[in-house]
Amino acid sequence: MGAQQLDLDAEWLEADGLGGFASGTVGGPRTRRYHALLLTATTPPTGRVVLVNGIEAWVEAGAQRCALSSQKYLPDVCYPDESRRIVGFTRSPWPTWRFRLDDGSTVEQEIFVDRDACETVLRWRRRGGAGAAHLVVRPLLSGRDYHALHRENGAFDFRAVTERGNVAWRPYPGLPAVAAISNGRYGAAPEWYRNFTYDAEEARGLDHVEDLASPGTFTWDLGEQDCVLVLRTGDGLSVRAEPHAARLAAAEAARRRAASSPLALAAESYLVDRGNGRTVLAGFPWFCDWGRDTFISLRGLDIATGRLDDAEQILTQWAGCVSEGMLPNRFADHGETPEFNAVDASLWFIVAVHDFLAAAAESGRTVAPATVASLRAAAEAIIEGYAGGTRFGIGADADGLIKAGVPGVQLTWMDARVGNWVVTPRIGKPVEVQALWLNALRIAGAWSARWTALEAKAHASFLARFPDPASGGLYDVVDADHQQGKNDASVRPNQIFAVGGLPFALLEGPAARGVVDLVERKLLTPLGLRTLSPDDPNYRPHFRGGVTERDSAYHQGTAWPWLTGPFIEAWLRVRDFSAAARAEAEARFLVPLRRHLETAGLGHVSEVADGDPPHTPGGCPFQAWSLGELIRAERLVQPPAPGGKP
């Protein structure tokens, strides 16, 4: 990426395999409280703490001092503002910058996180230039929860332990020590840097000012030899910096080369350890692992990329969590009781199980009979729970459809809540819940005939009750607020799941085409489907402002990229997956998403975007189900293998 093409506000991500990560902007200034060089999960994948927020870096050559870093301070000051020195940036194989010094020479800076060692490696080298030069780096430390902010205080411990030139600090009791493995010279020079300001936090209406502590400086003679700084937790200091960094770089480069595609490599960021198993993080920088997000995401992140071992571990671990016919939607970060507050998450589990077993069979991979039995038992326990009734009024009604909801609780994926106000309660019989329910019944019907009659009854009820003659599509909720015959005709994207996004479509022919055409006409944007038609008086065109403003727009017009996958599948289904349709879908729907990979969260897909042009991305810049559905959609537009299924 040349200097003239640089998006200085774009964000890079380097994730480890335990829930920690390093992240920042191309231009240098941290714009989020989550931007850091050493952010680690103390109870993987939770208990995340920020230990090293960033660095001050500069080059001294004679009387000249050239900064390689930029910081943003109150009231609105960028100092030093040295983004002009950035003459190149690439994110392959990892974030690497080229800075031009005043004498015409350049300095390369690279940052990567070793996925297995969970260490952040920084290396610098000079190209060209005749005179002597020194690189000086000041690490900026905190020691805080990753959602919090840090202020100057007397408790911060600046003292260092040194060994073989390496340094360790323990800023606060109860937190991991911070080790700096270096081939430079360390000098203690404690300083507080005050009033950093984070623009993205301010835009979100949140606290955005922080103070950071710097215990000292590292200095190197800057030449062709690498200047190395490795940041990690713990106080092990016996490592030699250069060979250690070289080993980590070789291992990471090999891992990244082995990925089948850049998207498959990006997918690995979300797959991390939890206990003795695996899990999926919903997104970076602030989400952890949630049920709904996990089951939707792994269809693309794991199954579509062939990571069937990971998919099996994840699904098997979740299979043991069924309670009263439900799976939890969220495990609390600090060990509190899991939250069973989703009507759809458990049904998405069944869909994911179906896709996993189908992919295993197609690839010839053997799944142990005990594993198959465990997954099927969990799926049947969910269906039995839903058929008989469970929490929050969830249960099959007399017509075979699933009713759900109680006042004050958000159960569908449209789950925004401001205080006691549930923005989109959708109490009654939501359309995508019926699509998931009917898919679950059909999937289980292949194992046991006991579910076929209920599926037939529910399907007939769906076909009779959900078509909306006025729009040509489907009602969003029938029996709204549990009032028989009260229908919510809001034009929302949830109806697309009756045609695409799930293994089995509920509609065919003109009815299916009517849904797809309505969604395309009213809801399609280059970055996903709007959550509400612009014709609706409740439509919110922009996702911005404070918490209340953003949450009230979250599902009232904001576009969601993850819905592109179900839309593309539905769009292709009503065109019989013809070669011409695949080519058109590629050009019209996937090309804009691929362009998005070069903005916002580099190489990834954002959580949301504005409903109105220019559809500015927002929310979480690295979102698992957004990326997962892009990967799944990429496969949908490819011609099928001989004898394969679309």
N, C-alpha and C positions, 0 to 999 in steps of 0.2 A: 504494500500500500504506500504510494508516494505521498509526499507532503501535501500536494494540492488535493488529494483525495481523502485526507485524514478527517474522520469524525472524532474530534477531540473529546466529545461527551460520551462516546461509545464505551461500553464496559467490557472488561475481560474477566474471565473466571478460570481459576485453577483449583480443582476440587481434589481432596484426598478421599480415601475409601472408608472414612469413619464419620463423615458429616462435617469435617472442618474444611476450610478453603482459604484461598487468597483471592482478592479481587480489587479492582480499581478502574480508573478511567485511562483512556489512551493519552489524554492531555496531561495527566499527572495529578491535579488536585483531587482529593477525596471529596465526593459529593454525597456520600451516604455514611451513616454511622457504622455500616457493615463493611465498608472498604477497609481492608487490612492486609498485612503481609503474613501474619501468623494468627489465625483464628482456629481454635481447636475445640473438638468435642470431648469433654471430660468424661461423659457417660454415653458413649457413641450409640446413636447419632445425636444425642441431646446434650444438655449441659454445656452449650457452646460459650466460650469466652474469647475475648479479644486480648491478645498479649502484646503483639507488635502491630501498631496501626499503620506505620509508614516510615519513611526516611526523609531526611534532608541530605542531598548529595550535591557536591560541587567539585570542580577541577581547578586546581591552583597551578598556574604556569607563569613563573616570574611574578610580576606585579598584577597579573590578571586573575580574576576569579569568575569562572563560568558555571552557572548553576545547571544541574541536570534534573532538578525537581522543582515543582511549583506547589504552593500552598494557598489556601483561601482563608482569609481572616475577616473578623468583624471590622468595620461595618459592611464593606463590600470590596475588600482589597485582595488582589492576587499578588503575592510576593514570595519569592521572585516569580515573575511571569515569564518563564523561559520556554513556553510551548513553541516559540518561533525557532528554537534550536532543533526541534524534531523534524528531521528530513526523511524519515522512513519509519514504518511500523509494519510488522507482520505478526499474525497469531499462529503461524505454523513454523516449527512444531509446537512452539509455545510463545507467549508474548515477548517480542524483541523490538527494541527501539534503536534508532541511529540518531545521535545528536551531533550537530556540527559546532565545533569550537571556533573561537575567533581567529585562530591561526590556520583554519581550513581543514584541520584534521577532524576525524569523527570518533565518537565513542559509542560502542555498541553496549547495550544493557539488555540482559535477558532475565526473565523470572519464570520459574516453573515450580510446581509442587509435585513431589514424588508421591504417587498414589499409595504405595505400600508403606513407605517410611514416614509419611505425613510430615515431611520437612520442606521448607521453602528455600529454594536455591536462587541466589542473585549472583550474576557474574557480569563483569565489565572488561572491555579491552579497547585499546586505542588503535586506530588505523591512520597511518600517516603522521605528520608532525615531526619536527626536528628536535625541539628543545625538551628539556625535562619537564615533567608534569606530575602532579600528585592528585589522587582521588581521595576525597574526604567524605565520609558517610556518618551521619548521626541517626541512630535508630530512635524512633518515637514510640514510647511504650505507654500502656495503660494497665490493664488487668481488670476487666469488667465483663459483665454479662453482655452478650452481643446486641441485645435490644436496648441497652442503657447508654449513658454518656458519662464521661470522666471529667472531674474538675480537680484543680490544684488542691492538695491537702498535705498535712504533715505526716501522714502514715506511710506514704510511699517510700520504699526502701531503695535507695540508689546504690547500695553497696554491691560490689562485684566479687565473684570468685574467679580466679584466672588459673589456667593450666595450659602450657605449651602455646601460649598466645591466644587461646580461646577463652571465652568469657561466659559467665552465667549470672543472672540476676533473679531474685525472687521478690518482686515488687510488693506482694501482699501475702500474708499467711493463708494457707488453705487453697492457694492457686498453684498450678504447676510452675516450676522454675522455667526461665527462658534462657536457652543456650544459644550463643552466637559462635559458630565455627568459622574461623577466618584465617587467611594468610596475610592479613595486614597487621598493623600495629595499633593496639588499643590504648587510649588514654582517658582516664576518668576526668570528666568535666560536666558535672551535673547541672542541668538547666530545666526550667519549666517553659514550655511553649504554650502560650495562652490564646484562647479565643479563636480556635479553628472554627470555621462555619461550613455547614454541609447543605448545599443548595437543594438537593433532592428532598432532604428532610424538611427544610423550610417550606418547600412547595407542597408537601404533604400535610402541612399545618402542625408539625411536631417540633419538639425541642431540637435545636440544631447547632449548639455551641459546645465546644469541648476543649479541655486543656490536656496536654500530653507531657510526659516526663522523658527527658533524654539523659541517660546516665553518663554518656561520654561519646568519643569519636573513634572511628577506625580510619586509618590512613594507609594508602598504598602508593608505591611508585607505579605510575600508570604507563604501561607499555603494551607490547604484544602479548605478554603473559597475562593470563586471566587473574583479575582481582576477584576473590571469592568471599562470599558471606552466606553461610547456611544458617537458617533460623529454625529452631526446633524446641520442643518441650523437654524438660529434664535437665539434669546437671552433668551429663556425661560429656567430658571435655577432652578425652584422649584421642580424638579423631584428627587426622591431618586433612586440612580443608580441600586442597586441590584434588588429590586422588579420590576423596570421598565424593566430592561434587561430580567428578568425572564418571564415577560408577553410577551415581544416581541419574546423570544425564543419559548415559548409554542405555540403562534399563528403561527409562521413560521414553526415549526415542524409539526403542524397539517396540515397546507396547503400543505407541501411537502409530507406528508404521503398520502394525499387524491389524489395525482396525479396517474393516471392509469399506468404510466410507467416512468422510468427515462427520456426517450425522451420527453414524454408529459410534464414533469416538466421543462425540458430545454426549451421547446417551449414557456412557459409562459414568459421567459425572454424578448422575442421580442414583446410582446403584451402590449402596453402602452396607456395612455390617450393622446388624442389631443383635446383640447377644451371640448365640451360636448360629444365627441364620443371616438372611439378607433382607433388605427392605428398599423401598423407593422413596427418595425425598421428593416432596411435591414441587419444590422450587428453591432457587437461591435468589436473594440472600436470607430470607426470613422464614421460609416454610420448613416443616419437618415432615414426617411420614403420616399420611392420612389414608384411610381406607378407600374412599371413593377415588381419589387421585391415583392411588397405587394400582387399582384394578384397571382403570382406564389407561394409565400410562404404560403398564408393562406389556400391553398388547402390541405397542410399537417399540418401546425401548428394549424389551427382552424377546418377545416372540417373533416379531418381524425381523429382528436382527440375528436370530438364531441362538440367542443366549438362553437356551431351554433349561440348563442347569440352574441358572439364577431364577427363572420363572418357577421352576418346581420348588426350590427352597422357599421362595416368597409365599407361594400359594399354600404349601404344606404348613408353614408356620401360621398363616392366617386361619387355616382350616381348624386349628385347635382353639379358636377364639369365639366360636359361635355361642351366643347366649340368648335364650328365648327366641331363637330363630333369627337373630341379628348378629352382624359383625360390627365391632366398634368402628366409628369413622375417624376417631382421633385418639392416639395415645398421648397423654399429657407429658410435657417436657420433664417434669420433676416427680413422676411416679404416682400422680393422683389417679383416681378411678377413671378408666377409659370412658369415652363419650359415645353412647349409642344414639346419635342424633341424626341419622340419615335413613331415609326410606329406600334410596336407590343403591347405596354402597354394597349391600349384601347381594343384590341382584347382579351388580357388575361383577362380583366375585364369580358367580356362576358362569357368566359370559367368558371371563378370563380363563376359567377352568376348561370350558369347551374349546376355546382357541388353543390353549396349551396342549390338550390331548390330541386335537386334530393336527397340530403342527408336528407333534412327536410322531404320530402315525405316518404322516406324509414324509417325514425325514427318515423313517426307519428306526427312530430312537426308541429303545425299550423303556417303558415306565413300569416300575415294580408294581405288582398287583396290590400290595399293601398300600402304596401311595395312591393308586387309582381308587381303591376302596375308601381311603380317608377323604379324598377330595369329593367323591360322590356322596359320601355320608354327610359331609358338611353342607353340600348343595341341597340334599334332600331335607336336612334339618332346617335350612332356611325356608324352603318351600312349604314345609309343614308348618313352620311358625307363621308364615304369611297367610297360609290358607286358614289356619285356625285363629289367628289374631295375636298380636304382640303389642309392644310399647307404642305409645303416642297414637293410638287408634288405628294402627296399621293392621289391615286384614282384608281378606276377600269378602266382597259384598255378595248379595244374592245373585247379581248378574255375573259373578265370576271375576269381576275387575277388582283391583286393589284400591281401597280407600285409605286415606292417611291424613293425619294432621290434628293438632289441638292448638288452640290459641296461644300465641307467644312463643312458639317453637318453629324453627325453620328446618324442614326435613329434606327438601330437594336440593339439587346442586345450586339453585338460585337461593343462596342461604344468607344474604346480607342482612345484618341486623344493627340497628343504632339504638342503644339502650334497650328499652322494652319494645321498640318498634321493629317488627319484622317487615322488611320492605316488600318482599314478594312472598306472602305466606303460602299461596297455592294449596290451600286446604281443600280436600275433596279427592278427585281422581285425576292426577296430572297425566298428561299424554305420554311422556317418555317413561313414566313408571309402568304404564300398561304395556308399552313396547318391551321393556325389560322383563316384566312379569311373564308375558307370553313367550318371549324367547327362553326364559328359564323353564317354563313348563314344557316347551318343546324339547329343550336339551335333556331334561330329566325324563321326558317321555320315551326317549331312545333307550333309557336304562330300565324303565319300569312303566308298564302300561297303565298304572294307577293314575297317571296325570293326564292322559290323553283326553278324557271326557271333560275335565275342567278346562283344558286348553281350548277345546272346541267351543265350549260355552262362552268363555271369556272372549275368544276371538269374534264370535258372532255378535256379542254385545259391543265390542269395540267398533266393528264395522257399522253397526246400527246407530251408535250414539255419538261418535266423534266427528264425522264429517260435518263441516260448516258450510251450508249452501251459499251463504253470503260471500265468503272469501274464496271458496274453492279449495280450501285447505282443511285443517283440523282445529277443533277447539283446543285451547291450551289446558283447560281443566273442565271436566263435567262433574255434575253434582257439587258445584263449588260451595265451600263452607258447609258441606254435608247436607245441602238442600237439594232434594231430588228435582232434577230438571233444570237447575240453575247452571248455566254454562258460561265460562269465561272465554270470550272470543278474541282476546288479545293475540295479535299476530307475533308469535315468538318462535325461536328456532327449535324448541323442544319437539315439535311435530316431525322434524326431519328424521327422528329415530324410528318412525313407522316405516321408513323406506330405506334408510342407510345408517351405517354406523354400528349395526348389530348383525349377528349371523343370519337372521331370518327376517325378511321384510313382511310387514303386516298388510300392505296394500299392493295392488297390481294395476296395470293398465292406466286408464284415464285418472283414476283416483290418486294413484302414486304420482303421475305426471303433474296433477294439479297441486299437490303439496310441494313438489320440487320447484315448479314454476313460481309459486307464491313466495317461497323462501328466497329464491334467487332475485325476484323482483323487489321485494321489500327489505330483505335483511342482509344480502351479500355485500361484503366490502373486500378490498384486497387483503385485509388482515383477519378475515374470519366473518362470522355471522353476528349481526346485531342481536341483542337480546330483546329488543322491542322495535316494532315498526316506527319509522319517523312520523307516520300519520297519527300515531297515538298521542293524546294530550299529555300523557305521563312520560313521553320520550325525553331522555336526557342526552344531548349530543356529545358532551365532553366528560371525560373521567379526570377530574382535577379538583384541587381545593383541599380542605381539611377532611378529617375522617368522616364527618357527617355528609359532606358534599360528595365525597367519592363513593361511600357505601350506598348512598341513595341513587347513584348512577350506575352502580356495579352491574345490575341486571335490568336496567331500565333504558337500554339503548347502547350501552358499551358493547363493543365487538370483542369476541373471544376467538383467538386463532385455533384452539383445539377443536372447535366445531367445523372447521374446514374439512377435516377427515370424514365425518359422517355426511357432510354435504356432498363432497366429491363422490363418495360411494353411492349415495342416492342418485346423484346426477348421472352417473355411469349406468346404474341399474335400469333406469327408465329408458336408456339408450342401448341396452343389451351389451354393454361393454364393447361396443364396436371399436375397430381400430381408429376410425375417424373421431369417435367420441373421446377416446383416450388421448389422442393428439391434441384435441381442442381443450380438454381439461388440463393437460400439461401446460399449455400456453396461457390459458386464461386464469387458472386458479393457483398453480404451483409456482410459476415464475415470480409473481409478487412476493410470495412467502420466501422464496430463495433470496430475493433482493433484501428482504428484512434481516436475513442472517448476517448482513454486513453493517447493521446498525444496532442501536440499543445494546442487547446482550450478544456480543460477537459470537457467531457460530451457533447461536441458540434462538429460541422463539419466545417472545414476550407473553406474559399472562393475558393482557388485554390491550385494546386500542380504542381510540375515540370512535364513536359511531359516525360522526361527520368528518368529511375531508378536512385536512390531509390524513386523517386516521393516525394521529400521533400515538405511538405505543406507550403503554403505561403499566402500572402495577409491578409485579415481579419480572425482572428482565430475563430471567432464566427459568422457564416453566416446564415441568416434566411432561404434562399431558399435551401441551402445545407442541413440543418437539416430538413426542411419541406419535401423535396423530399425523404430523407431517411425514414421519418415516413410514407410517402405515399407508398414507395417501400416495407416497412415492411408489410403493409396490402396486397399488391399485391401478395406476396409469400405465404400468409396464405390460407388454404383451405376455399372456400366460405361457408357461412352459408347455411343450407338447403333452397333451393329455391332462394338463393341470386345470385348476379351477380359477375363475377370475377373482 
